Amino acid sequence: MTRWMKVGPAELGAAAELIVAAEFTVSGYQVFRPLSDVRKAELLVDLGEGRHLMVRVKSVRGPNYVFVPKSSFPLDNHRALALVVFPEDADQPELFLIPARVWHELPPPFVAPDYAGLKSKPEYGIRLNSKWREQLATWRVRPGDPLPAAF
């Protein structure tokens, strides 16, 4: 059993935010935490030359489903979702930095259900199945790697 299997969801989410912030910081970017939750971003990253990236951070243990409400995640060029996967079969978490605009195209494992006529609100999601590492490889960020070309 990996050490993160013992912590609760809030602690796992907090650890994920720190992992993402640290990765941006050691890559030479300035990272800020918003003072309020109005914009629904956990981190604001200064990319330089007047460019910024608003980052939603999600964490998950192994294959599962993560999502953000469509109402709080516009698909524009200055937003991204940082997904930190704490897999059961590895001793280190894995980080993926995904541009919001990926949900325009919906390659697997990305989904965008609207739930018409149901109680659930429309959302952008990622279905992590047995092929998740292969499907998310384009957006994988390893320590010391530059950010994906999309940024």
N, CA, C and O of each residue as an XYZ file, in Angstrom:
604
protein
N       0.844     -1.185      0.000
C       0.000      0.000      0.000
C       0.886      1.244      0.000
O       1.828      1.344      0.786
N       0.577      2.189     -0.887
C       1.352      3.424     -0.954
C       0.942      4.365      0.172
O      -0.162      4.263      0.709
N       1.813      5.257      0.514
C       1.569      6.136      1.661
C       0.366      7.045      1.473
O      -0.268      7.428      2.456
N       0.028      7.405      0.218
C      -1.102      8.319      0.018
C      -2.448      7.617      0.106
O      -3.488      8.275      0.080
N      -2.445      6.311      0.208
C      -3.708      5.597      0.390
C      -4.250      5.809      1.801
O      -5.416      5.522      2.071
N      -3.407      6.309      2.693
C      -3.799      6.484      4.094
C      -4.343      7.878      4.402
O      -4.894      8.092      5.482
N      -4.200      8.834      3.475
C      -4.638     10.202      3.759
C      -6.021     10.463      3.157
O      -6.432      9.807      2.200
N      -6.721     11.427      3.734
C      -8.058     11.767      3.268
C      -8.031     12.607      2.002
O      -6.973     13.072      1.579
N      -9.204     12.801      1.397
C      -9.287     13.563      0.145
C      -8.795     15.008      0.271
O      -8.148     15.514     -0.646
N      -9.088     15.675      1.382
C      -8.647     17.067      1.547
C      -7.121     17.155      1.609
O      -6.521     18.042      1.002
N      -6.505     16.244      2.334
C      -5.047     16.233      2.443
C      -4.407     15.886      1.097
O      -3.375     16.449      0.732
N      -5.021     14.960      0.367
C      -4.508     14.592     -0.949
C      -4.582     15.785     -1.898
O      -3.648     16.035     -2.659
N      -5.697     16.526     -1.854
C      -5.846     17.723     -2.694
C      -4.830     18.793     -2.343
O      -4.259     19.429     -3.228
N      -4.604     18.992     -1.048
C      -3.609     19.983     -0.617
C      -2.212     19.579     -1.087
O      -1.440     20.422     -1.544
N      -1.892     18.301     -0.973
C      -0.585     17.821     -1.440
C      -0.449     18.033     -2.943
O       0.618     18.423     -3.417
N      -1.513     17.781     -3.694
C      -1.475     17.970     -5.149
C      -1.198     19.426     -5.502
O      -0.397     19.699     -6.396
N      -1.844     20.365     -4.817
C      -1.603     21.784     -5.081
C      -0.150     22.149     -4.822
O       0.445     22.906     -5.589
N       0.425     21.622     -3.754
C       1.825     21.903     -3.444
C       2.759     21.301     -4.494
O       3.747     21.928     -4.877
N       2.456     20.100     -4.958
C       3.267     19.451     -5.995
C       3.258     20.290     -7.268
O       4.309     20.521     -7.866
N       2.085     20.744     -7.683
C       1.970     21.544     -8.908
C       2.701     22.869     -8.743
O       3.456     23.276     -9.626
N       2.482     23.546     -7.616
C       3.153     24.827     -7.376
C       4.668     24.653     -7.363
O       5.393     25.480     -7.917
N       5.146     23.592     -6.737
C       6.580     23.347     -6.681
C       7.149     23.101     -8.073
O       8.226     23.602     -8.397
N       6.449     22.346     -8.890
C       6.939     22.054    -10.236
C       7.065     23.323    -11.066
O       8.065     23.518    -11.757
N       6.053     24.191    -11.003
C       6.145     25.466    -11.717
C       7.292     26.316    -11.168
O       8.035     26.932    -11.933
N       7.433     26.347     -9.857
C       8.470     27.168     -9.226
C       9.867     26.712     -9.633
O      10.696     27.540    -10.011
N      10.142     25.410     -9.563
C      11.475     24.942     -9.922
C      11.728     25.026    -11.427
O      12.868     24.905    -11.876
N      10.660     25.234    -12.205
C      10.819     25.446    -13.650
C      11.033     26.921    -13.975
O      11.141     27.295    -15.143
N      11.095     27.769    -12.926
C      11.429     29.172    -13.132
C      10.255     30.134    -13.207
O      10.440     31.301    -13.551
N       9.061     29.674    -12.895
C       7.884     30.541    -12.961
C       7.499     31.035    -11.578
O       7.781     30.381    -10.574
N       6.853     32.190    -11.531
C       6.305     32.675    -10.272
C       4.891     32.125    -10.144
O       4.111     32.150    -11.096
N       4.572     31.627     -8.954
C       3.275     31.012     -8.696
C       2.583     31.763     -7.576
O       3.186     32.083     -6.552
N       1.307     32.039     -7.790
C       0.517     32.767     -6.807
C      -0.742     31.976     -6.474
O      -1.267     31.242     -7.311
N      -1.217     32.134     -5.246
C      -2.489     31.538     -4.832
C      -3.512     32.652     -4.740
O      -3.274     33.641     -4.047
N      -4.642     32.525     -5.413
C      -5.679     33.556     -5.337
C      -6.179     33.740     -3.906
O      -6.244     32.787     -3.130
N      -6.527     34.969     -3.575
C      -7.038     35.258     -2.236
C      -8.500     34.866     -2.081
O      -8.985     34.696     -0.962
N      -9.200     34.722     -3.195
C     -10.596     34.296     -3.143
C     -10.812     33.186     -4.171
O      -9.947     32.913     -5.003
N     -11.965     32.564     -4.098
C     -12.277     31.445     -4.982
C     -13.198     31.873     -6.126
O     -13.820     31.027     -6.769
N     -13.288     33.159     -6.377
C     -14.224     33.693     -7.363
C     -13.945     33.140     -8.760
O     -14.881     32.800     -9.483
N     -12.697     33.045     -9.143
C     -12.335     32.597    -10.497
C     -12.162     31.086    -10.614
O     -11.885     30.579    -11.701
N     -12.321     30.369     -9.521
C     -12.222     28.908     -9.525
C     -10.884     28.406    -10.076
O     -10.839     27.537    -10.947
N      -9.814     28.967     -9.553
C      -8.468     28.513     -9.902
C      -7.678     28.403     -8.608
O      -7.713     29.304     -7.769
N      -6.967     27.293     -8.452
C      -6.151     27.126     -7.247
C      -4.824     27.856     -7.348
O      -4.263     28.268     -6.332
N      -4.309     28.024     -8.580
C      -3.013     28.670     -8.771
C      -3.057     29.634     -9.951
O      -3.782     29.418    -10.922
N      -2.278     30.687     -9.851
C      -2.066     31.613    -10.957
C      -0.566     31.607    -11.233
O       0.237     31.875    -10.340
N      -0.196     31.302    -12.464
C       1.207     31.172    -12.831
C       1.574     32.282    -13.801
O       0.919     32.470    -14.827
N       2.637     33.019    -13.464
C       3.158     34.062    -14.339
C       4.121     33.400    -15.323
O       5.206     32.959    -14.944
N       3.709     33.336    -16.596
C       4.530     32.697    -17.626
C       5.538     33.658    -18.238
O       6.355     33.253    -19.065
N       5.492     34.923    -17.843
C       6.399     35.927    -18.384
C       5.800     36.645    -19.576
O       4.846     36.164    -20.187
N       6.356     37.787    -19.900
C       5.927     38.596    -21.039
C       4.434     38.913    -20.993
O       3.775     38.976    -22.031
N       3.900     39.113    -19.775
C       2.496     39.477    -19.615
C       1.513     38.326    -19.742
O       0.301     38.541    -19.747
N       2.022     37.111    -19.843
C       1.134     35.949    -19.980
C       0.965     35.252    -18.629
O       1.914     35.097    -17.861
N      -0.265     34.842    -18.371
C      -0.574     34.137    -17.126
C      -1.392     32.894    -17.428
O      -2.058     32.801    -18.459
N      -1.328     31.954    -16.516
C      -2.080     30.712    -16.639
C      -2.843     30.490    -15.344
O      -2.258     30.434    -14.263
N      -4.169     30.363    -15.470
C      -5.005     30.029    -14.318
C      -5.124     28.511    -14.282
O      -5.534     27.888    -15.261
N      -4.763     27.922    -13.149
C      -4.661     26.464    -13.060
C      -5.640     25.911    -12.032
O      -5.627     26.300    -10.864
N      -6.483     25.004    -12.488
C      -7.310     24.195    -11.585
C      -6.497     22.958    -11.268
O      -5.888     22.376    -12.166
N      -6.472     22.547    -10.020
C      -5.713     21.372     -9.611
C      -6.692     20.295     -9.147
O      -7.553     20.534     -8.301
N      -6.536     19.124     -9.715
C      -7.350     17.974     -9.318
C      -6.421     16.822     -8.963
O      -5.360     16.651     -9.563
N      -6.834     16.043     -7.987
C      -6.049     14.874     -7.591
C      -6.946     13.649     -7.588
O      -8.157     13.735     -7.381
N      -6.319     12.512     -7.824
C      -7.067     11.261     -7.868
C      -6.128     10.119     -7.521
O      -4.929     10.167     -7.800
N      -6.694      9.102     -6.913
C      -5.929      7.888     -6.619
C      -6.212      6.876     -7.716
O      -7.322      6.352     -7.809
N      -5.230      6.602     -8.533
C      -5.369      5.572     -9.560
C      -6.510      5.808    -10.521
O      -7.031      6.921    -10.600
N      -6.915      4.773    -11.263
C      -8.003      4.917    -12.228
C      -9.283      5.371    -11.533
O      -9.703      4.790    -10.532
N      -9.890      6.411    -12.078
C     -11.075      7.006    -11.469
C     -11.629      8.040    -12.434
O     -11.293      8.019    -13.619
N     -12.464      8.936    -11.953
C     -13.040     10.003    -12.767
C     -12.861     11.318    -12.030
O     -13.169     11.413    -10.842
N     -12.367     12.329    -12.721
C     -12.274     13.675    -12.152
C     -12.993     14.630    -13.091
O     -13.062     14.397    -14.298
N     -13.527     15.705    -12.527
C     -14.263     16.647    -13.358
C     -14.229     18.045    -12.763
O     -13.922     18.235    -11.586
N     -14.553     19.020    -13.611
C     -14.782     20.395    -13.183
C     -16.078     20.850    -13.850
O     -16.344     20.480    -14.993
N     -16.889     21.652    -13.148
C     -18.115     22.160    -13.764
C     -17.787     23.058    -14.959
O     -16.849     23.854    -14.907
N     -18.557     22.925    -16.019
C     -18.344     23.766    -17.194
C     -18.496     25.249    -16.850
O     -17.825     26.100    -17.434
N     -19.372     25.548    -15.911
C     -19.635     26.945    -15.557
C     -18.432     27.640    -14.932
O     -18.377     28.869    -14.908
N     -17.467     26.873    -14.427
C     -16.314     27.486    -13.758
C     -14.988     27.208    -14.470
O     -13.920     27.446    -13.907
N     -15.052     26.707    -15.698
C     -13.812     26.356    -16.399
C     -13.944     26.691    -17.885
O     -14.131     25.798    -18.711
N     -13.846     27.989    -18.225
C     -13.918     28.364    -19.641
C     -12.771     27.735    -20.439
O     -11.649     27.612    -19.950
N     -13.073     27.350    -21.649
C     -12.066     26.700    -22.493
C     -11.294     27.742    -23.291
O     -11.455     27.856    -24.506
N     -10.457     28.497    -22.597
C      -9.667     29.528    -23.263
C      -8.179     29.214    -23.149
O      -7.786     28.224    -22.533
N      -7.367     30.065    -23.748
C      -5.929     29.803    -23.838
C      -5.159     30.064    -22.557
O      -3.988     29.695    -22.471
N      -5.766     30.680    -21.563
C      -5.011     30.965    -20.341
C      -5.511     30.148    -19.138
O      -5.358     30.562    -17.989
N      -6.102     28.999    -19.419
C      -6.532     28.094    -18.355
C      -6.002     26.685    -18.614
O      -5.829     26.251    -19.753
N      -5.755     25.998    -17.510
C      -5.282     24.613    -17.604
C      -5.781     23.836    -16.393
O      -6.116     24.405    -15.355
N      -5.818     22.536    -16.558
C      -6.116     21.648    -15.450
C      -4.843     20.856    -15.156
O      -4.288     20.193    -16.033
N      -4.402     20.938    -13.923
C      -3.257     20.138    -13.481
C      -3.826     18.921    -12.761
O      -4.494     19.047    -11.735
N      -3.557     17.766    -13.302
C      -4.041     16.523    -12.719
C      -2.869     15.804    -12.062
O      -1.866     15.497    -12.706
N      -3.018     15.546    -10.778
C      -1.999     14.794    -10.053
C      -2.601     13.433     -9.719
O      -3.562     13.325     -8.959
N      -2.008     12.401    -10.309
C      -2.479     11.035    -10.079
C      -1.560     10.387     -9.056
O      -0.339     10.360     -9.213
N      -2.176      9.871     -8.017
C      -1.458      9.129     -6.989
C      -1.749      7.641     -7.245
O      -2.667      7.078     -6.649
N      -0.966      7.006     -8.134
C      -1.294      5.635     -8.534
C      -0.974      4.606     -7.460
O      -0.065      4.780     -6.648
N      -1.748      3.536     -7.484
C      -1.539      2.443     -6.537
C      -0.294      1.634     -6.875
O       0.261      0.951     -6.014
N       0.145      1.713     -8.136
C       1.252      0.862     -8.580
C       2.586      1.603     -8.689
O       3.515      1.112     -9.331
N       2.687      2.780     -8.066
C       3.934      3.548     -8.130
C       4.161      4.242     -6.796
O       3.228      4.458     -6.023
N       5.428      4.589     -6.539
C       5.730      5.233     -5.262
C       5.828      6.743     -5.364
O       6.110      7.412     -4.370
N       5.597      7.299     -6.561
C       5.602      8.751     -6.749
C       4.349      9.171     -7.513
O       3.894      8.450     -8.401
N       3.794     10.322     -7.175
C       2.645     10.812     -7.942
C       3.066     11.216     -9.355
O       4.242     11.479     -9.609
N       2.104     11.261    -10.263
C       2.356     11.642    -11.645
C       1.553     12.897    -11.951
O       0.375     12.995    -11.609
N       2.215     13.865    -12.606
C       1.612     15.169    -12.890
C       1.350     15.314    -14.384
O       2.187     14.974    -15.220
N       0.162     15.828    -14.693
C      -0.229     16.105    -16.073
C      -0.775     17.527    -16.127
O      -1.623     17.898    -15.316
N      -0.296     18.318    -17.072
C      -0.742     19.694    -17.234
C      -1.498     19.784    -18.559
O      -0.906     19.672    -19.632
N      -2.798     19.987    -18.472
C      -3.686     19.859    -19.622
C      -4.313     21.205    -19.964
O      -5.004     21.788    -19.128
N      -4.086     21.713    -21.180
C      -4.714     22.977    -21.581
C      -6.234     22.815    -21.631
O      -6.733     21.774    -22.057
N      -6.958     23.822    -21.205
C      -8.424     23.759    -21.198
C      -8.986     23.477    -22.583
O     -10.004     22.798    -22.712
N      -8.342     23.983    -23.603
C      -8.890     23.832    -24.957
C      -8.921     22.387    -25.450
O      -9.520     22.111    -26.490
N      -8.285     21.454    -24.724
C      -8.347     20.037    -25.101
C      -9.795     19.555    -25.124
O     -10.146     18.677    -25.912
N     -10.635     20.128    -24.263
C     -12.029     19.698    -24.212
C     -12.833     20.129    -25.439
O     -13.973     19.694    -25.605
N     -12.267     20.968    -26.294
C     -12.918     21.264    -27.575
C     -12.849     20.044    -28.491
O     -13.759     19.807    -29.285
N     -11.779     19.280    -28.379
C     -11.521     18.151    -29.284
C     -12.007     16.808    -28.715
O     -12.433     15.934    -29.470
N     -11.945     16.647    -27.403
C     -12.379     15.441    -26.691
C     -11.684     14.140    -27.101
O     -12.356     13.141    -27.359
N     -10.342     14.140    -27.163
C      -9.677     12.847    -27.370
C      -9.827     12.013    -26.090
O      -9.944     12.582    -25.005
N      -9.826     10.687    -26.195
C      -9.885      9.878    -24.970
C      -8.687     10.204    -24.085
O      -7.572     10.321    -24.594
N      -8.876     10.349    -22.827
C      -9.998      9.993    -21.972
C     -10.891     11.182    -21.591
O     -11.589     11.122    -20.579
N     -10.881     12.250    -22.377
C     -11.631     13.461    -22.044
C     -13.095     13.341    -22.446
O     -13.419     12.815    -23.511
N     -13.975     13.837    -21.579
C     -15.412     13.813    -21.835
C     -16.003     15.162    -21.441
O     -15.396     15.922    -20.687
N     -17.199     15.451    -21.961
C     -17.870     16.710    -21.638
C     -19.380     16.485    -21.563
O     -20.121     17.028    -22.381
N     -19.845     15.695    -20.595
C     -21.279     15.420    -20.517
C     -22.083     16.656    -20.113
O     -21.655     17.453    -19.278
N     -23.263     16.793    -20.728
C     -24.161     17.904    -20.400
C     -25.276     17.505    -19.447
O     -25.866     18.370    -18.800
N     -25.577     16.224    -19.345
C     -26.611     15.705    -18.454
C     -27.961     16.390    -18.673
O     -28.643     16.739    -17.709
N     -28.341     16.581    -19.917
C     -29.607     17.242    -20.236
C     -30.769     16.536    -19.529
O     -30.919     15.316    -19.597
N     -31.577     17.344    -18.853
C     -32.740     16.825    -18.159
C     -32.456     16.151    -16.832
O     -33.376     15.631    -16.201
N     -31.213     16.146    -16.394
C     -30.850     15.519    -15.126
C     -30.426     16.574    -14.110
O     -30.241     17.741    -14.457
N     -30.274     16.159    -12.854
C     -29.872     17.086    -11.795
C     -28.422     17.540    -11.916
O     -28.094     18.678    -11.578
N     -27.557     16.656    -12.394
C     -26.132     16.985    -12.483
C     -25.907     18.132    -13.454
O     -26.569     18.239    -14.486
N     -24.966     18.980    -13.101
C     -24.596     20.120    -13.950
C     -23.619     19.662    -15.031
O     -22.886     18.694    -14.827
N     -23.598     20.350    -16.184
C     -22.621     20.019    -17.232
C     -21.195     20.122    -16.694
O     -20.888     20.979    -15.865
N     -20.334     19.234    -17.182
C     -18.968     19.194    -16.660
C     -17.979     18.775    -17.741
O     -18.349     18.209    -18.770
N     -16.708     19.073    -17.472
C     -15.592     18.566    -18.259
C     -14.920     17.523    -17.389
O     -14.608     17.785    -16.227
N     -14.694     16.338    -17.944
C     -14.145     15.273    -17.132
C     -13.022     14.523    -17.803
O     -12.764     14.666    -18.998
N     -12.360     13.713    -16.988
C     -11.314     12.806    -17.455
C     -11.617     11.438    -16.848
O     -11.644     11.277    -15.628
N     -11.845     10.459    -17.723
C     -12.097      9.085    -17.276
C     -10.777      8.315    -17.324
O     -10.276      7.965    -18.392
N     -10.238      8.067    -16.151
C      -8.968      7.341    -16.067
C      -9.261      5.844    -16.032
O      -9.711      5.309    -15.018
N      -9.001      5.184    -17.144
C      -9.208      3.747    -17.223
C      -7.847      3.053    -17.257
O      -6.838      3.648    -16.878
N      -7.814      1.824    -17.699
C      -6.551      1.070    -17.705
C      -5.504      1.652    -18.654
O      -4.324      1.322    -18.532
N      -5.905      2.512    -19.600
C      -4.974      3.107    -20.570
C      -4.618      4.559    -20.235
O      -4.106      5.275    -21.095
N      -4.878      4.999    -19.018
C      -4.732      6.409    -18.689
C      -3.326      6.950    -18.920
O      -3.181      8.075    -19.397
N      -2.293      6.187    -18.598
C      -0.921      6.690    -18.786
C      -0.635      6.943    -20.267
O      -0.053      7.966    -20.626
N      -1.037      6.028    -21.100
C      -0.849      6.166    -22.546
C      -1.667      7.337    -23.099
O      -1.167      8.118    -23.909
N      -2.916      7.455    -22.664
C      -3.804      8.498    -23.176
C      -3.395      9.897    -22.728
O      -3.653     10.869    -23.439
N      -2.768     10.016    -21.574
C      -2.378     11.330    -21.047
C      -0.893     11.648    -21.261
O      -0.417     12.683    -20.796
N      -0.163     10.784    -21.950
C       1.290     10.944    -22.101
C       1.683     12.300    -22.683
O       2.717     12.844    -22.296
N       0.912     12.851    -23.580
C       1.221     14.149    -24.195
C       1.353     15.251    -23.156
O       2.126     16.190    -23.342
N       0.611     15.146    -22.074
C       0.565     16.223    -21.079
C       1.333     15.891    -19.805
O       1.224     16.615    -18.815
N       2.105     14.811    -19.814
C       2.864     14.413    -18.630
C       3.997     15.402    -18.385
O       4.701     15.800    -19.314
N       4.163     15.789    -17.138
C       5.258     16.681    -16.741
C       6.083     15.926    -15.706
O       5.600     15.580    -14.628
N       7.334     15.683    -16.062
C       8.252     15.023    -15.128
C       9.164     16.083    -14.521
O       9.429     17.106    -15.154
N       9.644     15.852    -13.312
C      10.539     16.839    -12.688
C      11.692     17.212    -13.625
O      12.387     16.347    -14.158
N      11.875     18.507    -13.807
C      12.954     19.006    -14.653
C      12.590     19.174    -16.114
O      13.314     19.841    -16.853
N      11.467     18.575    -16.555
C      11.031     18.727    -17.946
C      10.483     20.131    -18.179
O       9.952     20.741    -17.251
N      10.600     20.650    -19.384
C       9.930     21.914    -19.695
C       8.421     21.674    -19.737
O       7.961     20.538    -19.848
N       7.671     22.757    -19.648
C       6.208     22.625    -19.746
C       5.845     22.091    -21.121
O       6.604     22.287    -22.070
N       4.697     21.416    -21.259
C       4.265     20.954    -22.574
C       4.214     22.123    -23.579
O       3.955     23.263    -23.194
N       4.456     21.836    -24.836
C       4.537     22.848    -25.882
C       3.286     23.723    -25.966
O       3.362     24.858    -26.436
N       2.155     23.221    -25.525
C       0.891     23.976    -25.598
C       0.950     25.259    -24.788
O       0.116     26.142    -24.989
N       1.913     25.395    -23.874
C       2.004     26.577    -23.032
C       3.161     27.442    -23.458
O       3.399     28.492    -22.861
